[in-house]
Each structure stands twice: as C-alpha cells, then as structure tokens.
Amino acid sequence: MQTTFTEEQLKDPGIQRANKILRTCVHCGFCTATCPTYQVLGDELDSPRGRIYLIKDMLENDRPADEKTVKHIDRCLSCLACMTTCPSGVHYMHLVDHARVHIERTYRRPWRDRALRWVLAKVIPNPKLFRLSLLGAKIARPFSGLLPDARLRAMVAMAPQTIPPVSRNDDPQTFPAKGERRMRVALMTGCAQKALNTDINDATIRLLTRLGCEVVVAQGTGCCGALTHHMGREGESHVSAEANIRAWMAEKRAGGLDAIVINTSGCGTTVKDYGHMFRTTPLAAEAAEIAALAKDVTELLARLAPETKAPEPMRVAYHAACSLQHGQQVTAAPKSLLKAAGFEVVEPTDAHLCCGSAGTYNLLQPEISAELKARKVTTLERTAPDVIAAGNIGCMMQIGSATRVPIVHTVELIDWSTGGPRPRALGERAAMLGAARP
C-alpha cells in the first residue's frame, strides 16, 4: 500500500510504525474471510482491510477522528485473526492500537459513552471495586429489563450467579516448590480474574509448586494495562504496565526469575508486547526483558512435562482464546497437555473465530458480541463435550453465560490430572443440572 506521510509526520514513532504496517498491506482481502465482525455485518468497513483504509486516511491527513471512523474501529474486537491469516505479515494489532490512541485524543464521544468507558476503566482493573460492582449488578439483575441502554443490561447480565470468596493466594508472597526446586517464576494474578474466578490462580499455584517451581506473587503487580490500552487510554495503561515491569524486575534482581507465568491470555498478549509499548522510553530495555520472560502457563507446562493421568474419562471441547491462538500464536501446547493427560480433546468448527468477549467488547458492543457468543456456543455444543476448557477468563465468562456445559480453565484440568482437586465448576454444574431435572 502506498502512503504519503510527510517527513515531519514521520518524526513521530507512532506514525513511523503505522507507516511501516500500512506499506506491508497488499489489499488482498484474505483477512475478510476470518474477521468475525465482517462475518456478522458483511460491511467492508467492518473488516481489517476496510479499517486499514479508514486509519490510513485519518492518520495521513492528520485529522481528528470522525464519527464514521470511530464506529468501525470501535466494532473491531482486536481478536487478531487477521494477523494469523495475513500472507504479508501486516501487524494489525499495533496499527489499530495506535488508531485508538488517536481517537481518544481527538474525538469527543457522547457523554454516555464517555461515562461508561470511564467506569469500566476505573472499576474492572481494581479487584475490590469490581467485586463490589458485581454484587451491585447481581442485586440489579431482576430489574435489568427496565434499564434503557443495552450496554447497561449487558453489564448486569455479566455478573456471575455466585461471587467467589477472596483468595489469599493472590496476596504478595512466595510459594515454595514441592521437593527439589527446578525454577523460580512470578505469577501474574491479574485483576478481573481475582473477582470472577479464584480457582484459576489457586490451581496454577498448586500445579507449579507440585512440579518444582517456586512461585512468587510480586509486591506491586496488578492489572497488565490491557483494558485501558485497548480503549486508547495510553497514559493509564502505561502506568499499570510500568508498575508491573518495576515489580518483576525487582524480583528478578533479588532472586532471579526463569519466567513470568500468565494464565489469562488477554493479559499475556499485552505483557509480551511491553517491549513495543515502551520502546521509546527509558524503560525500554527492562520492558523488553520482561516481555521476553512472559509465558502463558501452558507454554511453561509444556517445558515442565508433567506426568498426568485423567482421573476419569472426559470429552473436552477446547476453546482457543483469540489472544492465545492469534495474539501469542500458542496453539498446540494446551491441546497436547490435555491429550497427554488422557482427556479426549475435540475442537469446534470455525475455532479461529472469536466468542465475542474481547475484554470489554461484550459490554461496549453487546449486540455483535451476543451474535458471536451464540455462534461459538452452538459450535462447541455440537461436539457433545462433558466440559469446555479455555485459557482466558473473559472467554470463560462469555461462553459460560450461554451454556449448561461446565467450563473450566485448562490449568484446572491439568492440576486435577496431577493430583489436585476436581475442578469445582464440574461439581457445581452437575448439581445445577440435577436440581433442574423433574
């Protein structure tokens, strides 16, 4: 693609990067075949190629974002399926992230949009506030039909039926390895996950210590910054990311780190991109070092090669989170681990398509999200699974809200197959189904 940025514009590192990405695109349109929003809406401007044209026009002309551009960029899930498909290696993620920063700086949204985005940016990354908001949403659920905005109804519907108790394993501390220590790792405990599902971090800690890892929950770590990053709120996202970088570097200097383990794949994609995010700052070298240490939990487990045995026969439908299969290109490890444990692993058709969760997308674009959720649940249920496994809390909440098939994190099944407890979700869903029978 030909571009016409001026020399003055190209002095901006963000424009330099955008220019390089735009010039890589050859207009082939392969991306439209795997873009979820194009599949649902059928509008070229709701495909990666269409959005690339909109972004190019906006940036080249150095103009404020307009309503049309914002509408189509907002509809992008950032699922990154287009990057997996693209034969030219167009790094769409960095381009759309830059566009969102430009939108945030130059476009004034309607006040309801500004208010909702402000609330999401302040509440979800804060586990205490998020937990309180979930309680409020649970109380409001019987009256959700009276709410005037579909996005508010989606927020109320997102609250789980039961809010898990606080896990003290999320507090800063060190968990010693069982037996001989093989490595020392830091665990990112996340933010929303602490409020939505405490079993995931608990299972991760049990499993890693059982496999000889000393697990550190570092003082000062918190939200990875992904949520605000994808809203274009660059300053807020960088504050969160910088806190993590400094905290993990302090642990690395104090006792060494072999890996930073992340069990929420949306966070993993962002942490692995810290080097790019901070490339022009004094923190560039340390950010790149942290990004290189970041590993999805299944990547680390593949290296540790646990001896596993499924406690009971089980047909597992594996849902590949977009941030894991497209954002991090981790595709084989989760399925290989489950198969090695003796689980029967099946995959749905169109496994590359997003479930519609995508961070806060299901709250900001509830209609499109609901369509994608329905499609995903249908394809998963067609595999007739006993359980669905996934590697991202957002996907788990999204899919779990529309199916009676229990859904668990992959790490919970591996923990169970190495001597850990039976995943609680299996028992809870069985009890619910039993109670529903006449």
Buried (B, 14 or more C-beta within 10 A) or exposed (E): BEBEBEEEBEEBEBBBBBBBBBBBBEEEEBBBEBBBBBBBBEEBBBBBBBBBBBBBEBBBEBEEBBEEBBEBBBBBBBBBBBBBBBEEEBBBBBBBBBBBBBBBEBBEBEEEBEEBBEBBBEBBBBBEBBBBBBEEBBEBBEEBEEBEEEBBBBBBBBBBEEBBEBBEBBEEEEBEBBEEEBBBBBBBBBBBBBBBBBBBBBBBBBBBBBBBBBBBBBEEBBBBBBBBBBBBBBEBBBBBBBBBBBBBBEBBEEEEBBBBBBBBBBBBBBBBBBBBBBBEEEBBEBBBBBBEBBBBBBBBBBEBEBEBEBBEEBEBBBBBBBBBBBBBEBBEBBBBBBBBBBBBBBBBEEBBBBBBBBBBBBBBBBEBBBBBBEBBBEBBBEBEBBBBBBBBBBBBBBBBBBBEBBBBBBBBBBBBBBBBEBBBBBEEBEEEEEEEEE
